[in-house]
Amino acid sequence: MADCLFCKISEGSLPSTQVFEDEHTIAIMDINPATRGHVLVIPRRHARDIHDIDADDLARCAGVARELAGRAVRRLAADGVTIMQSNGAAAWQTIFHYHVHVIPRYRGDRLVLPWEPCQGDMAEIVEISKAYFLD
């Protein structure tokens, strides 16, 4: 896609700091990192979001994210890793090319949950769950 930032990075017309690449996927350092070592995993083939991505590309991105999460723990001494993927502006997606954030977590890194966990209404939860049943 001609005006897509991640497509331009993938094709090499924009610079990035790559940590992984193969014919289907690239992983780059995030230039606006949430923590030290924040990486983005991106399919080379353009897909807007989770609803648009090919199943094979989705699986490849998940596999690369898992490998990089392990490296963050082993090589950067991260205490944990947050894997985050957003779909749509309402879900904080800002670049509309599917990508996965691999965010190393460190004790005291000051990142917080974007919601406050609290007990939901169980009757409503059960009713809403029906929308997720697979046919």
C-alpha positions as CSV (number, residue, x, y, z in Angstrom):
1,M,0.0,0.0,0.0
2,A,1.6,3.2,-1.2
3,D,0.9,5.5,1.8
4,C,1.4,2.9,4.5
5,L,4.3,3.5,6.9
6,F,4.9,-0.1,7.7
7,C,4.7,-1.2,4.0
8,K,7.4,1.4,3.3
9,I,9.5,0.1,6.2
10,S,9.0,-3.5,5.0
11,E,10.1,-2.7,1.4
12,G,13.1,-0.7,2.7
13,S,12.1,2.7,1.5
14,L,12.0,4.0,5.1
15,P,14.7,3.3,7.7
16,S,14.1,1.1,10.7
17,T,16.2,-0.8,13.2
18,Q,15.3,-4.4,12.3
19,V,15.8,-7.3,14.7
20,F,14.3,-10.0,12.6
21,E,13.2,-10.6,9.0
22,D,12.1,-13.4,6.7
23,E,10.1,-13.4,3.5
24,H,6.8,-12.9,5.4
25,T,7.5,-11.0,8.5
26,I,9.8,-8.2,9.9
27,A,10.3,-7.1,13.5
28,I,11.6,-3.6,14.2
29,M,12.4,-1.5,17.3
30,D,9.6,0.8,18.2
31,I,10.8,4.4,17.9
32,N,8.3,5.4,20.6
33,P,9.0,2.6,23.1
34,A,6.8,2.0,26.1
35,T,9.8,0.3,27.8
36,R,13.4,-0.6,27.0
37,G,13.4,-3.2,24.2
38,H,9.8,-2.5,22.8
39,V,9.6,-4.3,19.4
40,L,6.9,-4.3,16.7
41,V,6.2,-7.5,14.6
42,I,4.8,-6.7,11.2
43,P,3.6,-8.9,8.3
44,R,5.2,-7.8,5.0
45,R,1.9,-8.2,3.2
46,H,-0.4,-5.3,4.0
47,A,-3.4,-6.1,6.2
48,R,-5.3,-3.4,8.0
49,D,-6.0,-5.3,11.2
50,I,-7.0,-8.7,12.7
51,H,-10.1,-8.8,10.5
52,D,-8.0,-8.4,7.3
53,I,-4.8,-10.4,7.9
54,D,-4.3,-13.8,6.2
55,A,-4.3,-16.7,8.7
56,D,-0.7,-17.8,7.7
57,D,0.6,-14.2,8.3
58,L,-1.2,-14.0,11.6
59,A,0.4,-17.3,12.7
60,R,3.8,-16.2,11.6
61,C,3.5,-12.9,13.5
62,A,2.4,-14.8,16.6
63,G,5.4,-17.1,16.3
64,V,7.9,-14.3,15.9
65,A,6.3,-12.4,18.8
66,R,6.7,-15.5,21.0
67,E,10.4,-15.9,20.1
68,L,11.1,-12.2,20.7
69,A,9.3,-12.3,24.1
70,G,11.6,-15.1,25.1
71,R,14.7,-13.2,24.0
72,A,13.5,-10.2,26.0
73,V,13.4,-12.3,29.2
74,R,16.7,-14.1,28.5
75,R,18.8,-11.3,26.9
76,L,17.3,-8.1,28.4
77,A,16.5,-9.5,31.8
78,A,12.9,-8.5,31.5
79,D,10.7,-9.6,34.4
80,G,7.8,-10.3,32.0
81,V,6.5,-9.4,28.6
82,T,3.2,-7.7,27.4
83,I,2.1,-8.8,24.0
84,M,-0.4,-6.2,22.7
85,Q,-2.3,-5.9,19.4
86,S,-4.9,-3.2,18.7
87,N,-7.6,-3.1,16.1
88,G,-9.4,0.2,15.2
89,A,-8.9,3.7,16.4
90,A,-11.2,3.0,19.4
91,A,-8.7,0.3,20.5
92,W,-5.7,2.6,20.2
93,Q,-4.6,1.5,16.7
94,T,-2.7,4.4,15.2
95,I,-1.0,2.8,12.2
96,F,-3.5,0.8,10.1
97,H,-1.2,-2.1,9.1
98,Y,-1.6,-5.1,11.4
99,H,1.3,-5.2,14.0
100,V,2.0,-6.8,17.3
101,H,3.7,-5.0,20.2
102,V,6.2,-7.0,22.2
103,I,6.8,-4.9,25.3
104,P,9.4,-6.1,27.8
105,R,8.2,-5.5,31.3
106,Y,10.5,-4.6,34.3
107,R,9.6,-4.2,37.9
108,G,8.9,-0.5,38.5
109,D,8.5,0.3,34.8
110,R,5.4,2.4,35.7
111,L,3.2,1.0,32.9
112,V,-0.3,0.4,34.2
113,L,-3.4,-1.5,33.0
114,P,-5.6,0.7,30.8
115,W,-8.6,-0.3,32.8
116,E,-9.4,-0.9,36.4
117,P,-10.4,-4.5,37.0
118,C,-13.7,-4.8,38.9
119,Q,-16.4,-7.5,39.3
120,G,-18.9,-7.5,36.4
121,D,-22.5,-8.3,36.5
122,M,-22.6,-12.1,36.0
123,A,-26.0,-12.2,34.4
124,E,-24.9,-9.7,31.8
125,I,-21.6,-11.6,31.3
126,V,-23.5,-14.8,30.6
127,E,-25.9,-13.1,28.2
128,I,-23.1,-11.4,26.3
129,S,-21.1,-14.6,26.1
130,K,-23.7,-16.0,23.7
131,A,-22.4,-13.6,21.0
132,Y,-19.1,-15.4,21.0
133,F,-20.4,-19.0,20.6
134,L,-18.9,-20.5,17.4
135,D,-21.4,-21.8,14.9
